[in-house]
Amino acid sequence: PRSTHSSIHPQRRRASEGGTTSWHLSNYQLVAQSSRYGSLWPLPQKVQLSDVSFKLTTSSFRIVDAKESSAGPSCKHLTFLNFSCHCVIFSTSTFVLWATSFEGNEYELTVNQPFAVLKAPKVWGALHGLETFSQLVYKDEFGTKNINQTTISDFPRFAHRGILLDSSRHFLPIKVILANLETMAMNKFNVFHWHIVDDQSFPYLSRTFPQLSQKGAYHPYTHVYTPADVKMVIEFARLRGIRVVPEYDTPGHTQSWGKGQADLLTPCYAGSKPSGAFGPVNPILNTTYDFMTQFFKEISTVFPDAYIHLGGDEVDFTCWKSNPDIQKFMEQQGFGQDYSKLESFYIQKLLNIVSTTNKGYMIWQEVFDNGVKLKPDTVVHVWIGGATDEEMHKVTGAGYTTILSAPWYLDYISYGQDWQKYYKVEPLSFNGTEEQKKLVIGGEACLWGEYVDATNLTPRLWPRASAVAERLWSAKDVTDISDAFNRLSAHRCRMVERDIPAEPLFSSYCPHEYKGV
Amino acid sequence: SIRIIKKYTCLNMNYLLLIMIHIGVGLHAVGGVWPMPQISASSPEQYPLNPEAFYFEYGRQSEAQPGCSVLDAAFKRYFSLIFPDYFPGDNLSVCAGQASLKAETVWGALRGLETFSQLVYQDDFGSFFVNKTDIEDFPRFQFRGILLDTSRHYLPVQAILKTLDAMAYSKFNVFHWHIVDDPSFPYQSQTFPDLSAKGAFHPMTHIYTQTDVQRVISYARLRGIRVLPEFDSPGHTQSWGKGQSDLLTPCYKGGTPSGAFGPVNPTLPSTYQFIARLFKEVSSVFPDSYIHLGGDEVNFFCWKSNPDVRAFMQKMGFGTDFTKLEAFYMESIVNITSTLNKTAIVWQDVFDYHERIPEDTVLHIWKGVPYDYTKELSRITKAGKRVVLAAPWYINHIAYGQDWRKSYTVQPLNFSGTEEQKKLVIGGEVCMWGEYVDATNLTPRLWPRASAAAERLWSDEKQTSSVEKAFPRLQDFRCKLLRRGIQAEPLYVGHCRHEYQGI
């Protein structure tokens, strides 16, 4: 028996059984039916599908660069993909080695006989087009691979479509990260926000400060990311059109940093004596800023993306308040009792340091909320739930580029089909001018790691994050939940077929169930 | 009921002692066992174990000897569990020592082997140790079950077998197989092959053949786990109607059939002939002396709409009280199972609707919050019936945070009733309904949260009432599960020496 809160829904009959929708009150069943858009996910901007179908055979199927294509056999991206896909690709502009922040994800795909043609100005668009092509292929009842005559013209609504993974609360073996990068590409996500260190552990093996992971990781050998590991993640992501934006969150969330870097964190006081506990980064010592300079110099060379996420969230002032040296400093600076001024003081200096590395920075919303002076190209990350619309209005009103995560904290699990609530979010629902809304460059689904590690990460992330994927890629008016259910059910089975343990949406089956056990 | 073999089964475990005995800190002693044993004493005295020279042996006075299939298989299995990654070829010069395990039944011996395997630990160099220990153990409750639902989603046999392994590690002893329901009928019946041919999600790939079923039963048996099949009726039977026309009640809209179907049709003799034949097969396929008949959540809407059913109601003198019709059906099928020499377990709905059932029928409580189920416990035990409690352990209901604590702090006997009444609570069951669960997420969702309930059902409540004390032990136990290849999810932040290597 199910829980006492059974709801009553109409039972949809399968198309083959005919009949009209009838009310069936003992249990609700949503049987996935075929969508007229097949199993495309996310839904492209413009799709024209016809009933004319073509057969595909593995023997005569090839991907070929067209004569006009500037992406030749040396284009690592396209040759490494072992798609069994027969496409002719031509593009008229050169491709850039690293994905630039905000462009080049669009493509045009025409499926016809004997050629299908994929056009994209950048190789990243070509990658997306290939994924879409693979989603158009289906098996008929004889097991033959088919594809219908199709015309697609596609581009993402938002340029920044990210996933946050947390490898500090629990260490995430490289295998899991790579498998999820693969899945991100299937869902057209293009940013991996790597929340790599935090209070609980420091798994990043720094070559400038090896003590940080030596003392701060859960285990200095088995629970660290070596430079080779990090390189592997970055390259694996790059080949799939995914940027890797690392986050080194300070001055809060830094307990593990203090294990391998004495004097970095503020000693807390109980009365007039140190209590033995430590608080946020100590903002009054020059050594702090010397350290940050060297540290971020390394980070800026290790991670090629144009942006670094600097965190700046949830700074607890209690420890600072208790420390007599800090109290003295506050007096000297004329900050009074306003510790957010001290926080701003630190962040300001940090941002200046990072600027010298020629990277842009992303910061959590508190940094903006506390009135810190930010560079104009700062990206503000809105995460606090409750007054999100107001915050979006404020941040964009102040002219800052914004990304939205508040409604997409996927670590907050609950019973039932919660993908629907993520799907129903409208990122631009806040009050603001057209100009303001243009500043919202996208969003990120966050999977914080307090209760998540390799044992449950992948089913918890997928297909729930797929709902966010469509919201960030597809047009604003793509809101039909029933059609989404049908396409997402098929998309989910496709992920399972590709050996990704994406969890089910509801009672149903996939022709090929997950074999991993 | 558990078959009691009235003789002794003795085991000796030989292992080798280093001449120097390390005085360890003793932290790895009995705290390292989950569920917590009833009575235990351990000392810091540490004995190294050498996998080269370790073996299990039947005692001379033991009734069980080589050829006892359950224990022969268990010795092999537990050796690998105790010494994971063992490479033959290490040599130590040591002298011999022994541990002794006594149990009245082979099932008790299995539990003892499990406990022993959890007492063995490794130091940082990889050497194996066990501390001097004395344990006397027995379960608080006889019935410690897990329900899996293979109708809402098909579960590959491998996933079921993996679950049985993990159940044994937590000393669960009943696998309640909710094998069919509305969405699909994966059980391939020999008598009625159309049931799965028409009712399964796919007649070839999403079924349990007779071989599959026997595999599950024997795999379970070797782990001391009973398999309790549930064929739930008269509700929850949509998939049955696909391969058995005329079984379900046709619903009416106005004066004509609407095309939809409702619960099993209780007015036709053909229904009872079918049930009798199906249950005859089920009784011979599943050796357990109990069979779960379901009987929950019967929606009367369709019965009400059908003129033949209304006519039957009049004929039987039921008036418009459809609970009487449901009672009529349930009583008939409980009688059928009695004639097959099986005892029935049914959901509480059957009791709530005042159905007349044999004294030995077991009621399965599933509804409500503590306020509701404690009242139900009182009511049912007052009527002299045995009870299994599932209501607080619907762990298919997930929530953010450490919800294992809710399962841990359940007090199954905290209801108003006499000592005699409390004895009628034979145990409890963790339910993992399948609406949102299949092989992609079953294991992390089930473990280690189910283990919290395992301790509540096995251990002494007074010794295990502190969530703070349980947390580090359960964290440790979870890491053990990982080491044994069970993809148990984390309780909270932290790490295990050996992390899960899959995705």
Boltz contact constraints between the chains, C-beta under 6 A:
constraints:
  - contact:
      token1: [A, 1]
      token2: [B, 296]
      max_distance: 6.0
  - contact:
      token1: [A, 1]
      token2: [B, 297]
      max_distance: 6.0
  - contact:
      token1: [A, 1]
      token2: [B, 347]
      max_distance: 6.0
  - contact:
      token1: [A, 1]
      token2: [B, 366]
      max_distance: 6.0
  - contact:
      token1: [A, 4]
      token2: [B, 367]
      max_distance: 6.0
  - contact:
      token1: [A, 19]
      token2: [B, 259]
      max_distance: 6.0
  - contact:
      token1: [A, 22]
      token2: [B, 258]
      max_distance: 6.0
  - contact:
      token1: [A, 22]
      token2: [B, 260]
      max_distance: 6.0
  - contact:
      token1: [A, 24]
      token2: [B, 260]
      max_distance: 6.0
  - contact:
      token1: [A, 25]
      token2: [B, 299]
      max_distance: 6.0
  - contact:
      token1: [A, 25]
      token2: [B, 301]
      max_distance: 6.0
  - contact:
      token1: [A, 26]
      token2: [B, 235]
      max_distance: 6.0
  - contact:
      token1: [A, 26]
      token2: [B, 299]
      max_distance: 6.0
  - contact:
      token1: [A, 27]
      token2: [B, 182]
      max_distance: 6.0
  - contact:
      token1: [A, 169]
      token2: [B, 493]
      max_distance: 6.0
  - contact:
      token1: [A, 170]
      token2: [B, 490]
      max_distance: 6.0
  - contact:
      token1: [A, 171]
      token2: [B, 495]
      max_distance: 6.0
  - contact:
      token1: [A, 173]
      token2: [B, 499]
      max_distance: 6.0
  - contact:
      token1: [A, 176]
      token2: [B, 503]
      max_distance: 6.0
  - contact:
      token1: [A, 179]
      token2: [B, 503]
      max_distance: 6.0
  - contact:
      token1: [A, 200]
      token2: [B, 493]
      max_distance: 6.0
  - contact:
      token1: [A, 218]
      token2: [B, 495]
      max_distance: 6.0
  - contact:
      token1: [A, 223]
      token2: [B, 495]
      max_distance: 6.0
  - contact:
      token1: [A, 412]
      token2: [B, 400]
      max_distance: 6.0
  - contact:
      token1: [A, 413]
      token2: [B, 398]
      max_distance: 6.0
  - contact:
      token1: [A, 413]
      token2: [B, 400]
      max_distance: 6.0
  - contact:
      token1: [A, 415]
      token2: [B, 397]
      max_distance: 6.0
  - contact:
      token1: [A, 415]
      token2: [B, 398]
      max_distance: 6.0
  - contact:
      token1: [A, 450]
      token2: [B, 493]
      max_distance: 6.0
  - contact:
      token1: [A, 453]
      token2: [B, 490]
      max_distance: 6.0
  - contact:
      token1: [A, 454]
      token2: [B, 500]
      max_distance: 6.0
  - contact:
      token1: [A, 455]
      token2: [B, 444]
      max_distance: 6.0
  - contact:
      token1: [A, 455]
      token2: [B, 487]
      max_distance: 6.0
  - contact:
      token1: [A, 455]
      token2: [B, 489]
      max_distance: 6.0
  - contact:
      token1: [A, 455]
      token2: [B, 500]
      max_distance: 6.0
  - contact:
      token1: [A, 456]
      token2: [B, 444]
      max_distance: 6.0
  - contact:
      token1: [A, 456]
      token2: [B, 489]
      max_distance: 6.0
  - contact:
      token1: [A, 458]
      token2: [B, 503]
      max_distance: 6.0
  - contact:
      token1: [A, 459]
      token2: [B, 440]
      max_distance: 6.0
  - contact:
      token1: [A, 459]
      token2: [B, 441]
      max_distance: 6.0
  - contact:
      token1: [A, 501]
      token2: [B, 440]
      max_distance: 6.0
  - contact:
      token1: [A, 503]
      token2: [B, 440]
      max_distance: 6.0
  - contact:
      token1: [A, 503]
      token2: [B, 441]
      max_distance: 6.0
  - contact:
      token1: [A, 504]
      token2: [B, 153]
      max_distance: 6.0
  - contact:
      token1: [A, 504]
      token2: [B, 438]
      max_distance: 6.0
  - contact:
      token1: [A, 507]
      token2: [B, 152]
      max_distance: 6.0
  - contact:
      token1: [A, 507]
      token2: [B, 183]
      max_distance: 6.0
  - contact:
      token1: [A, 507]
      token2: [B, 435]
      max_distance: 6.0
  - contact:
      token1: [A, 509]
      token2: [B, 154]
      max_distance: 6.0
  - contact:
      token1: [A, 509]
      token2: [B, 201]
      max_distance: 6.0
  - contact:
      token1: [A, 509]
      token2: [B, 206]
      max_distance: 6.0
  - contact:
      token1: [A, 513]
      token2: [B, 156]
      max_distance: 6.0
  - contact:
      token1: [A, 514]
      token2: [B, 439]
      max_distance: 6.0
  - contact:
      token1: [A, 514]
      token2: [B, 440]
      max_distance: 6.0
  - contact:
      token1: [A, 517]
      token2: [B, 158]
      max_distance: 6.0
  - contact:
      token1: [A, 517]
      token2: [B, 159]
      max_distance: 6.0
  - contact:
      token1: [A, 517]
      token2: [B, 162]
      max_distance: 6.0
